[in-house]
């Protein structure tokens, strides 16, 4: 793994230690997404993530709660993130897209559980 990929992997390791701490877990989750945008060297995405940080944090908190209500572990988020990161590290864009689509679908289920 290259430096940026190691940084993202380290965030996932920290998330694994913070599954019971909602605020810390969500902060690390958001940091992971920012790291992925940096790895992509996508300044527009970084700007969008930064400008929507409050909205994204609120949605991530809701997703955390929804996952808990569904009886699923926060570890599932880490697993989804690891699948995305592994695909990026392997240079496999199709797998990265598939992994991200699956992650967004799960997140949608989490948010639906909060309604």
C-alpha positions in Angstrom: 0.0 0.0 0.0 1.1 3.5 -0.8 1.2 6.3 1.8 -2.4 7.6 1.2 -3.8 4.1 1.2 -2.0 3.4 4.5 -3.5 6.6 6.0 -7.0 5.4 4.9 -6.3 1.9 6.3 -5.2 3.5 9.6 -8.5 5.4 9.8 -10.3 2.1 9.4 -8.3 0.5 12.2 -9.2 3.5 14.4 -12.9 3.1 13.5 -12.7 -0.6 14.6 -11.7 0.6 18.0 -14.4 3.3 18.2 -17.5 1.3 17.2 -19.2 2.0 20.6 -18.4 5.7 20.5 -20.8 7.2 18.0 -19.3 10.7 17.8 -15.7 9.3 17.3 -16.8 6.6 14.9 -18.7 9.2 12.7 -15.7 11.6 12.8 -13.4 8.8 11.6 -15.9 7.8 9.0 -16.0 11.3 7.5 -12.2 11.5 7.7 -12.0 8.2 5.7 -14.2 9.7 2.9 -12.1 12.8 2.8 -9.0 10.6 2.5 -10.5 8.7 -0.4 -11.2 12.1 -2.1 -7.6 13.1 -1.5 -6.3 9.8 -2.9 -8.4 10.4 -6.0 -6.8 13.9 -6.3 -10.3 15.2 -6.8 -10.3 18.8 -5.6 -14.0 19.2 -6.5 -15.0 16.2 -4.4 -12.9 17.5 -1.5 -14.5 20.9 -1.8 -18.0 19.3 -1.9 -17.3 17.1 1.1 -15.9 20.1 3.0 -18.8 22.4 2.2 -21.3 19.7 3.2 -19.5 18.6 6.3 -22.3 19.5 8.7 -25.0 17.8 6.6 -22.8 14.8 6.1 -22.1 14.5 9.8 -25.8 14.6 10.6 -26.6 11.9 8.0 -23.7 9.8 9.3 -25.0 10.1 12.8 -28.5 9.0 11.6 -26.9 6.1 9.6 -25.1 5.0 12.7 -28.3 5.0 14.7 -30.2 3.3 11.9 -27.6 0.5 11.7 -28.0 0.0 15.4 -31.8 -0.1 15.2 -31.5 -2.7 12.4 -29.4 -4.8 14.8 -26.4 -4.7 12.6 -22.9 -4.0 13.8 -20.9 -0.8 12.9 -18.3 -3.3 11.8 -20.3 -3.7 8.6 -19.4 -0.1 7.7 -15.7 -0.8 8.3 -16.0 -3.9 6.1 -17.6 -1.9 3.3 -14.9 0.8 3.6 -12.2 -1.8 3.5 -13.7 -3.4 0.4 -13.7 0.0 -1.3 -10.1 0.8 -0.2 -8.8 -2.7 -1.3 -10.3 -2.2 -4.8 -8.7 1.2 -5.1 -5.3 -0.2 -3.9 -5.6 -3.0 -6.4 -6.4 -0.5 -9.2 -9.7 -2.1 -9.9 -12.2 0.7 -10.7 -15.1 -1.7 -11.5 -14.8 -3.3 -8.0 -14.4 0.1 -6.4 -17.7 1.2 -8.0 -19.5 -2.0 -7.1 -18.2 -1.7 -3.5 -19.3 1.9 -3.2 -22.7 1.1 -4.7 -23.2 -1.7 -2.1 -22.1 0.7 0.7 -24.5 3.4 -0.4 -27.3 0.8 -0.6 -26.6 -0.3 3.0 -26.4 3.3 4.1 -29.8 3.9 2.5 -31.2 1.0 4.6 -29.7 2.5 7.7 -31.3 5.8 7.1 -34.6 4.2 6.3 -34.5 2.5 9.7 -34.5 5.9 11.4 -37.9 7.0 9.9 
